Amino acid sequence: MTTTVDDDLWSAIGDPIRRTMVDLLLAGRSRTATSLSEQLPVTRQAVSKHLAVLDRVGLVHATPAGRERHYDVDEAQLARAVAQLSAVGNTWDARLRRIKRIAEAIEHDRNKNYNNQGE
């Protein structure tokens, strides 16, 4: 199974502030930009910009509530991100196993040649 990696999604998640925001949203109820900014080392305006990035890639969605917007994590998009990460991990695990086999074969050949020289 090949999973296409969404570079925009991973670029959005790659920012540590945005990852913290997602963690905060996953930890409980929906939150506003103001309530998130109270728990982060950035301004409310910066939080709003980060939320816009997360919204653009579909990782969060906003629900209007009066003058504010309440943000929640889109669980389907988060599950998609987890599946992509798992697929990338599996691909790299396979690559690393191949590299290990190649390195072991090279080492085996070196030892074999070294032992043959001593005879």
C-alpha positions as a Markdown table, in Angstrom:
| # | Residue | x | y | z |
|---|---|---|---|---|
| 1 | Met | 0.0 | 0.0 | 0.0 |
| 2 | Thr | 1.4 | 3.4 | -1.0 |
| 3 | Thr | 0.2 | 6.4 | 0.8 |
| 4 | Thr | 0.8 | 9.8 | -0.8 |
| 5 | Val | 2.4 | 12.2 | 1.6 |
| 6 | Asp | 0.7 | 15.6 | 1.8 |
| 7 | Asp | 3.7 | 18.1 | 1.9 |
| 8 | Asp | 1.4 | 21.0 | 2.9 |
| 9 | Leu | 0.0 | 19.1 | 5.8 |
| 10 | Trp | 3.4 | 18.1 | 7.0 |
| 11 | Ser | 4.8 | 21.6 | 6.5 |
| 12 | Ala | 2.0 | 22.8 | 8.7 |
| 13 | Ile | 2.6 | 20.2 | 11.4 |
| 14 | Gly | 6.3 | 20.8 | 11.2 |
| 15 | Asp | 6.1 | 24.0 | 13.2 |
| 16 | Pro | 6.5 | 23.5 | 16.9 |
| 17 | Ile | 3.9 | 26.2 | 17.9 |
| 18 | Arg | 1.3 | 24.6 | 15.6 |
| 19 | Arg | 2.1 | 21.1 | 17.0 |
| 20 | Thr | 1.6 | 22.5 | 20.5 |
| 21 | Met | -1.7 | 24.1 | 19.4 |
| 22 | Val | -2.9 | 20.7 | 18.1 |
| 23 | Asp | -1.9 | 19.1 | 21.3 |
| 24 | Leu | -3.9 | 21.7 | 23.3 |
| 25 | Leu | -6.9 | 21.2 | 21.1 |
| 26 | Leu | -6.7 | 17.5 | 21.5 |
| 27 | Ala | -6.4 | 17.8 | 25.2 |
| 28 | Gly | -9.9 | 19.0 | 25.8 |
| 29 | Arg | -12.7 | 21.2 | 24.6 |
| 30 | Ser | -12.6 | 23.5 | 21.6 |
| 31 | Arg | -10.7 | 26.7 | 22.0 |
| 32 | Thr | -10.6 | 30.2 | 20.7 |
| 33 | Ala | -7.5 | 32.0 | 19.4 |
| 34 | Thr | -7.5 | 34.1 | 22.6 |
| 35 | Ser | -7.6 | 31.0 | 24.9 |
| 36 | Leu | -4.8 | 29.4 | 23.0 |
| 37 | Ser | -2.7 | 32.5 | 23.1 |
| 38 | Glu | -2.9 | 32.5 | 26.9 |
| 39 | Gln | -1.1 | 29.1 | 26.9 |
| 40 | Leu | 1.5 | 29.9 | 24.2 |
| 41 | Pro | 4.5 | 32.1 | 24.0 |
| 42 | Val | 3.1 | 34.1 | 21.0 |
| 43 | Thr | 0.6 | 36.8 | 20.5 |
| 44 | Arg | -3.1 | 36.3 | 19.7 |
| 45 | Gln | -2.4 | 37.5 | 16.2 |
| 46 | Ala | 0.3 | 34.9 | 15.7 |
| 47 | Val | -2.1 | 32.2 | 17.0 |
| 48 | Ser | -4.7 | 33.3 | 14.5 |
| 49 | Lys | -2.2 | 33.1 | 11.7 |
| 50 | His | -1.1 | 29.6 | 12.8 |
| 51 | Leu | -4.7 | 28.5 | 13.1 |
| 52 | Ala | -5.3 | 29.8 | 9.5 |
| 53 | Val | -2.5 | 27.5 | 8.3 |
| 54 | Leu | -3.9 | 24.5 | 10.2 |
| 55 | Asp | -7.4 | 25.3 | 8.8 |
| 56 | Arg | -6.1 | 25.6 | 5.3 |
| 57 | Val | -4.6 | 22.1 | 5.4 |
| 58 | Gly | -7.8 | 20.8 | 7.1 |
| 59 | Leu | -6.3 | 19.8 | 10.4 |
| 60 | Val | -8.6 | 22.1 | 12.4 |
| 61 | His | -12.0 | 23.6 | 11.7 |
| 62 | Ala | -13.6 | 26.6 | 13.2 |
| 63 | Thr | -17.2 | 27.0 | 14.4 |
| 64 | Pro | -18.5 | 30.6 | 14.7 |
| 65 | Ala | -19.8 | 31.4 | 18.2 |
| 66 | Gly | -20.8 | 35.0 | 18.4 |
| 67 | Arg | -17.8 | 37.2 | 17.8 |
| 68 | Glu | -15.3 | 34.4 | 18.2 |
| 69 | Arg | -14.5 | 31.2 | 16.4 |
| 70 | His | -14.0 | 28.0 | 18.3 |
| 71 | Tyr | -11.4 | 25.6 | 16.9 |
| 72 | Asp | -11.4 | 21.8 | 17.0 |
| 73 | Val | -9.1 | 19.2 | 15.5 |
| 74 | Asp | -10.5 | 17.4 | 12.4 |
| 75 | Glu | -10.1 | 13.9 | 13.6 |
| 76 | Ala | -10.3 | 12.4 | 10.0 |
| 77 | Gln | -7.5 | 14.6 | 8.8 |
| 78 | Leu | -5.4 | 13.8 | 11.9 |
| 79 | Ala | -6.0 | 10.1 | 11.2 |
| 80 | Arg | -4.8 | 10.7 | 7.6 |
| 81 | Ala | -1.7 | 12.4 | 8.9 |
| 82 | Val | -1.0 | 9.5 | 11.3 |
| 83 | Ala | -1.5 | 7.0 | 8.4 |
| 84 | Gln | 1.0 | 9.0 | 6.3 |
| 85 | Leu | 3.5 | 9.1 | 9.0 |
| 86 | Ser | 3.2 | 5.3 | 9.6 |
| 87 | Ala | 3.6 | 4.6 | 5.9 |
| 88 | Val | 6.7 | 6.8 | 5.7 |
| 89 | Gly | 8.1 | 5.0 | 8.8 |
| 90 | Asn | 7.5 | 1.6 | 7.2 |
| 91 | Thr | 9.2 | 2.8 | 4.0 |
| 92 | Trp | 12.3 | 4.0 | 6.0 |
| 93 | Asp | 12.3 | 0.8 | 8.1 |
| 94 | Ala | 12.5 | -1.3 | 4.9 |
| 95 | Arg | 15.3 | 1.0 | 3.5 |
| 96 | Leu | 17.3 | 0.8 | 6.7 |
| 97 | Arg | 17.0 | -3.0 | 6.7 |
| 98 | Arg | 18.3 | -3.1 | 3.1 |
| 99 | Ile | 21.2 | -0.8 | 4.1 |
| 100 | Lys | 22.0 | -3.0 | 7.1 |
| 101 | Arg | 22.1 | -6.2 | 4.8 |
| 102 | Ile | 24.4 | -4.4 | 2.4 |
| 103 | Ala | 26.7 | -3.2 | 5.2 |
| 104 | Glu | 26.8 | -6.7 | 6.7 |
| 105 | Ala | 27.6 | -8.3 | 3.3 |
| 106 | Ile | 30.4 | -5.8 | 2.8 |
| 107 | Glu | 31.8 | -6.5 | 6.3 |
| 108 | His | 31.5 | -10.3 | 5.6 |
| 109 | Asp | 33.5 | -9.9 | 2.4 |
| 110 | Arg | 36.1 | -7.8 | 4.1 |
| 111 | Asn | 36.6 | -10.3 | 6.8 |
| 112 | Lys | 36.7 | -13.2 | 4.3 |
| 113 | Asn | 39.3 | -11.4 | 2.2 |
| 114 | Tyr | 41.4 | -10.5 | 5.3 |
| 115 | Asn | 41.3 | -14.1 | 6.5 |
| 116 | Asn | 42.3 | -15.4 | 3.0 |
| 117 | Gln | 45.3 | -13.0 | 3.0 |
| 118 | Gly | 46.7 | -14.6 | 6.1 |
| 119 | Glu | 46.9 | -18.1 | 4.6 |
